[in-house]
Amino acid sequence: MRFGQHEETEVWKGRRRLLILLYAIAWWSALMEGNSLTTVVLRRVLVVAAALSWVNVVTIALAFTSADYASALDKSLLFYDVQRSGKLPSWQRIKWRGDSGLTDGRANNVDLTGGFYDAGDNVKFGFPLAFTITLLAWDVVEFGSNLRAAGQLQNTLNNIRWGTDYLLKAYTGQNELWVQVGDPNNDHQCWERPEDMDTSRTAYKVDASHPGSDVAAETAAAFASASLAFRDSDKNYSAKLLSSAKKIFNFADKYRGKYSDSLSGVVCPFYCSYSGFQDELVWGAIWLYKASGDNSYLQYLITNANTLGGVTTTVNAFDWDNKYAGAQVLIAQLVLSGTQGVQGYKDRADGYICAVLPSSISASSQTSYTPGGLLFHSGQSNLQYVTTAAFLLTAYAKHLSAAKATLTCGGRRVTPTQLSSTSQKQVDYIIGSNPKGQSYMVGFGNKYPLRVHHRAASMPSISAYSQKIQCQQGWDYYNTNNPNPNVATGAIIGGPDQNDNLNDVRSNYAQMEPTLYINAPMVGVLAVLATSGSSALAAVDYIYSQYCDISFGSDSFASF
């Protein structure tokens, strides 16, 4: 037998095994659901089988177990231990970090200790930090039961409180919010551990004379969402957060302006408010409505629907700067449960969902995907857009399913299952199901990035080397090709390029630097994957959605 014939035979053997498995799945699913084997189940299996005869598929795409997702979830939360600033708490689990930033705010007669370092540097940027806390709180609000079942609810709440405690200290007056500690221009001249840092710890604030509606409204969103997250476990703290959310939102709305106009030299180009402050006002208002039930916030959203852009702006990215998609999905949930007067927001939420889905599912897709299947939006820290998309797809699928609803993308019906499976595929890519076979979450799996752009991880820990490493001395560690001596467990890096390639070099910050906000939305999605358990029929549906250009429930067959 010629080699080519042998190879073809082995492929077909694999296909036959898979087809047998698919038929078994169908029978098992029917049995578990207590029904006879319906025409719908058979049809899905047969269509998948037909599709497989044209595609070289020899394994099912669901590559990870619930235990794998649970491990990734635990690590995604451990990353916040790596980033923690201040006097470390007793529940700190990463032991190679030490206390740092213990005099933050002292020069300005305010206590600004605590919080988190933003990324691989030693600056505390309030704008992305507040966004991170909002997302972590949303994880709890949306998927709290999953986090509890996974044994990670308390770890998530600990990290939220560490952030909100810092933000509460930073909110020092009715119209005064400290939004940053550290001069990034000065900080970036040094490569040193946070425990050693001797760079300027200048603090910066917004107030009535120097407005920052974007950062103030984002902080209001953080307080309001966290008040919901703590409502069951700490009612007093929850009430304190909600009270602060109302006050700081009033400040944001009354004194309008971009914080980067007030503080341009120290926040740009790092975290400029490129999208303006209108999206944060919408974002803050919907979180305040959810947390308080006060109809004045709903009326605010209705009255300002056009002027703030909430019903006129459709986006294809949700990130630390642009909050429209997140706000629109939150408001869409209200529409699905019967709230009147805000349909325009749901239309824009549908627009975002349709835009980020691949063209194989959505006829109105506006997002590129790599050859390996990763959503690709930008060459700068692309995985931030992937993790937020995965979260919004999962959350929206949950509420669409509860409402027994679907959506239409360019005339094509799209189901909640297709949203969930797209989200899972993105998560799977991040943790190792990709052309390189490596995880982009540090510490997960057998192969992951070794030279992460991260000061603390790239130098000996304070316990391993107690002598001070000077500002310029640290560049010796930066320039070495050696792997980082400390594992920044759970850090999700910026990620591969549009061709699925990654250059594991410490200076490659666009691909190799982790951030607080890349991890935050992954927490909720991983909690769902770790605890929900994919049914056998869902596995068939997943393959069906990938290879068959047809909506579930349709009476027509895909043509082959």
N, C-alpha and C positions, 0 to 999 in steps of 0.2 A: 504494500500500500504506500502510495506517495505521501510525503509529509503534508501537502495541502489537503489531501483527502482525509487524512487522520485529524487534522486541525478542524476541518468542517464538521466531521463526525462528532468531535468533542463539543463543539459549539451547540450542535443540535441536541446532543445528549443533555447539555445544560438547560436548553430551552424546554425539552420534554419534561425534565424534572420540575422546572418552574411551573409549567402548565398543570402538571399533576398537583403541585402544591396549591395552585390557584383554585382548582376544582375542590380540593380538600377544604380550602379556606371558605369557599362558598357554602359547602354543606355544614361546616362547623359553625359558621355565622348564623345560618338558618336555625340550627339546633339551639344555639345559645339564646337566640332571640325568641325562641318558642314558636316559630312559624314554620310552615312548609317552605320548601325552596321555591321562591317566587320567580316569576319571569324576569323581574328587574334584576335580581341577583345573578341569574343565569346570563342575562344579556350583558351585564357588566363584565363578567368573567370571560364570555366569548369574545367581546370586543377587545378586551385586554389581550387575550390569546392571539387574536388576529393581528393586533398591533405589534406584539412581540415577534411575530414571524417576519416583521420588516425591520426590527431594531435589534442590535446586538446587546441584549440584556440577559445576563446570566445570574444576576443576584437581585434580590428585592432592595429597593432604595432605602428602606427603613433600617439604617445601619447601626443605630445606637439603642441601648436598652434603657429602661427607666433608671437603673442604677447609674448608668453613664451620665444621664441628664442630672441626676441628683448630685453626683460628684462635681459636675460643671457648675451647678447652682451654688454649691458650697464654696467653690473656688471663686466664683464671681463676686461673692460677698466678702471673701477674705481680702480681695484687692483693696477694699476700703481700710483695712488694717495697714496696708502698705502706705497708703496716702495720708494717714491720720497725723494731724498736727496737735501740739499741746502736750499736757501731762497725760500719758497713756493710761487708760482705764484698766481695771482688774480683769475685764473680760477680753482684753486684747489677745488675739490668738497668734498673730505673726510676731515672733519673739526677736527677730534680728533688727527690728526698728527700736528706736529709743525716744525719749522725750525731746521735744524741739519747739521752737517758736514761743518760748515761755515768757518773753517780754513783749510780744506783739501788742501794739496799741499803747504801750506805756508812754511813748514820746508825745502822744496826743491825749493823755490822761483818760484813756478808755481801755477797758479790758477786751482785747480781740484775740485772746488765746483760744485754741481749739480749732474746729473746722477741719478742712482737708486741703492738701496741696492739689492743685488742678491736674497736673499731668506728670511729666518727667522733670519738672523744675520745682522751685521752692516758693512759688508765688501762690497766694490765696486770692483767686479771682471770684468775686461775689456773684457775678452774673451766671456763669456756667455752674457754679456750686449750687445756687438756688434752683436752677433747672434740674440738676441731678437729684436734689432732695424731692422736688415735685414728682419726678419720675419714680423714685423709690417709694414714695408714698402712694402713687398711683398703682404700683405693683401690689401693695397691700389692699388698697381699696377694691381693685379689680379681681385680684387673685389671692386674697388673704387666706381662703380655705385651702388652697393648694400649697401655699407657703407653710401653713400650720401642719398639713399632712406630711410635708417634706421635712418637718422639724427645723424650718429656717425662719419662722415668723419672728422670733425674738431677736435673732441676729440682724434681720432686716430693720426691725424697730430700733435696735441699738444704734445702727448707722444713721437712721433718719434723725433720731434724737440728738446724736452728736452734731449733726448739721444744723438742726433747728435751734439747739442751745446756742451755737455760735451766731446764727443769724439774729436771734433775740438779743444777744449782747451787742450786735452791730447796729441794731435799731435803737438809737439812743435818744431820740426825740420824735415828737409828732411828725415833724418834717425833716428828719435827719437820719440818714442811713450810711454806714460805713461799708463801702463796696469792694475794697481791695486792700490787701496788706502785702507790701513788697513792690519795689520798682522793677518791672520785668527787664528793662534795658540794662539795669545794673546787675540783676540776678543772672542774666544770660551771659555776662562776662566771666562768670565763675562756674566751675564744675565741682560742687562740694555737697557733702551729705547735709540733710536738714539739721542733724544734730550738731553740725559744726558751723552752720552758716553765720557769716559776719557781714553779709551784704546789707544794704539799706532796707529797713523794715518800715519804711514810710507808709502811712495809712491814708486812704483817700475816701472822700465821702461825697454824697449828693445831698442837696437841701433845697429850700425854696428858691434860693438865688442861683443855684447850680443844679437844675433839675435832672432827673434820671427816671423818667416814667417807665422805661423798659425794665431796668433792674429792680425798681421798687415794685412794679406790678408782678414781676416774676417772683420776688420775695413774698408778696401777698399770696401768690399761687402755692408757694412752698408751705407757708403757714396754714392755709386753708386745707390743702390736701393732707398735710400731716395731722391736722385736727381730726380729720375723718379716720386716719390710720390709727390714732390713739383713742378714739371715742370709746372703744370697748375696754381698753386696758388701763387708761388713766384719764378719767373724765376732767379732772382739774387742769391737767396739762393741755388737754384738747381744747378746753374753754379759753385758756390763756392764748393759745395759738390762734384761735378764731378771732378773738378780740384784737390781737395784733394784726391779723390779716385785714380786718375791716379798716383799721386806722391807716395802715401803710398803703392800702389801695386808694383811699381818699387822697393821700399825699400824691400818689402817682397820677391820679386823674386830674387833680386840681392844678398842679404845677407840671405842665406837659413839656417834654423835651427829651432828646436822646442823651443818655449818660455819656456817650462817646463824644458828644459836642461839648460837654462840660469838662471831660477828663481825657481829651483826645490823645495827649502825649504819652499817657501811661496805660491806656487800654487798647489803643490802636498801634499796630495792625493785629494785635493778639485777639482781642474780643470786642471789636467794633460792633456797634449795633447797626448792621447793614440794612436790616429789614425795617428799621424804625421801631416806634414804641406801640403802634396801634395793635399789633398782634398780641403783645403782652397784656394790653388792657382787656382784650377779648378773653384771653387765657385766664387772667386773674378773676374776671367777672364770673365766668362759668364755674370756676372752682369755689368761689364764694357762694354762688347759688347752691351748688351741691352740698357744701358744708353747712350752710345756714338755713336753707329753705326759704330765705327772704326773697319774696317776689320782686323787690326793687332791682335786684341784680338781673333777674330774667327780663324785666322791662328795660333795663339798661342795654341788654343785648339786642332786644327788638328795636329799640329807638335808635341805637347806633350801628345797626346791622350794615348799612351802606357806608357811613362815614368812617368806620374803623376797619372796613374791608372784609369783615367776616363772611359776607354773602356775595362778595364780588371777586374774591381772590381764591383761585385754585392753585395749589402748589404740588410739587412732586418730591418734596423733602421736608422732614421734620427734624429740627436740630436746636442747639442751644440758642440760636439767633432767631429762627422763624418758628413761631408756635401755632400758626394758623391751623395746620392739619390736626394737631392734638386737640385744640379747642373745638374744631369742627366735628371731630369724632365724638368728643364728649357730648356736644349738643345733639348730634345725631342720635345718641342713645336716648335722649329725652323724646325726640320725635318718634322713635320706634316704640316708646312706651306711652305715646298718646299726647304729648305736650304740643300745643298749638302755637303758631306764630313764628316758628323758627325753622321752617322747612328749608329755607335757603341755605342754612348752615349744613344741613344734611346733604343737600345737592353738592356742595363743595367737598364734603367729606367723601361722598361717592367718587367725586372727581379725583381726589388724592388716591384712593384705593385703586381705581381703574388705571391711574397713571403709573403706579409702582408695580403693578402686576406684569408679568411677562406677556409678550404679544401672543403667545400660544393660548393664553387665557383671556386677555383683555384686548379688544379691538382698538381701544384708545390708550394703549400703553405709551408712556412718554419716558421710559427709563431703559437704559442699556443694561445688558447682562453680559458677563464675561463668557468665554467659551465653556468654562466649567460650571456656569450657572449662578454666579454671584451677582446680585444687584450692584450696578456700578454707577455712582453719581459724580464722584470727584476723586482726583488723584491725591487730594489732601485728606488724610484720615477718613477714608471711605467707609469704614465699618460703622462709623457713627450713624450713617444714614441707613445702613442695613439693620442694625439692632432696633432703631426706632420704627422702621417699617415692619419688622417682624412683630413688634409689640402691638402696633396699631392694627395690623392684620388679624392678630389673635384676638384682641379685644373686640374688634368690630365683628368678627366671626361669631363670637360668643353672643353678642346682642342681636345680630341678625338671626341666629339660630333660635334664640328665645322668642323672637317675634315671628318665627316661621317665615322669614323674609329672605329675598335674594336681592341682588342689584344688577343693573344693566350697564355694560361697558361697551359703548359703540355698537349697540344693538345686539350684543351677545349676553345671554344670561349667565351670571356668575354666582356660585353658591358659597355658603359659609365653609364647606369642606375644602373648596379650592383656595380660599384665603388661608385656612389653617395649614394646609399642606405646603403652600408657598412659604409661609412663615417657617415651618419646620425645616424645609429644604435650606433656607438661609442659615438657620441655626446649625444644622448639620454641617454645612460648608465651613462655618467658622470653627467648629470644634474638630474638624478633620476629614469630613467627606468631601474632598476637593481633589483636583488633579495632582497636587503635590503630596497628598496623603499626610498633611501636617496640620496640627491645631494652631489656630491663631489666638488661642487663649493660653497664656503662659502657665506652665505647670500641668496642663491637661493633656493626657495621652503620652505616647512615647517620643513624639517628635513635635517640638514647638520652638518658637524664636528664642535665641540664646543671648543676643546682644541688644536687648531692649534699650531704647533711648530713655534712660531713667537714672537720675543721679544717685539716689540711694541704693538702687539695685546693682549699679555698676562698680561700686567701691566696697571695700571690706566694711562689714558692719561695725558699729561702735563697740560691740562686745568682742569682736574678733581683733579689732585694732583700735585701741582706746586713744592713741595719740591723735591730735588734731591734724586733719588733712587740709592744707591751706587752699585758698581759692584757685590759684594757678596750678598748684601741685596736682589737683584733681584731673587736669586735662591729660595727664599720663594714663589714667585709667580710661578716659574717654577714647583715646587714640589707639588703645591696644585692640588686637583682634581676638583676645581671649573672651570666652563666655562670661557673662556677669557672675560675680561670686555669690550674689543673693538672688533667689528666685522670687520675682514679683508675682507671686501666686495669684492667678485669676485675672491678671491684666489682659485685656483684649486690645491688641495693638491696632494701628491705623489700617493695616491690611494690604493685601496684594493689589497689583495694578490691573488694568483692563484686560490683560492677557493671562491673568492668574499667576503672575510672577512676583516674587518677593526678594528683595536684596537685604539679607540679614546683616546689616552694618549699622553700628550705633549712631553714626552721623545722619542716617537716613530717617529723619524725624517724621517725614510725611507718611511713611509706612510703619515705622518701628516705635512710635510713641503712643503709649496708652493714655486715656483720659478718664476722668470720673464718669462722664456722661455717656461714654460708649458702653460701659458695663450696666448702667442703671436699668435700661429697658429689658436687658437680657434676663434679669432676675425673675421677672414675672413670667416670661415665656418658658424659661427653663423649669420653673415651678409647675407649670401646666404639664409640660412634657414628662416631668419626673413622676407625676402623680395620676395623670389621667389614664394612661394605658391605652394604646391604640388597639381598637377592635380589629378583628380579622377583615371585616368588611371595609373598614377605613383604609386598610392596607391596599385592598383592591381598588378603592376609590382613588387613592393616591396615584397608583400607577395609571389608572384610567384617565385621571386629570392631566397627567404628564404626556400621554401618548395619543389621546383621543380628543379631537377638537369638537367637543360636543358637550352640552350641558346635561347633568344628571337629571333624569326624569323626562327627557325628551323622547318622543316616539320615533325619532329617526335614528338610523345607524350611521356611524362614521363609514365613509367609503374608503376602500383600500384597493 
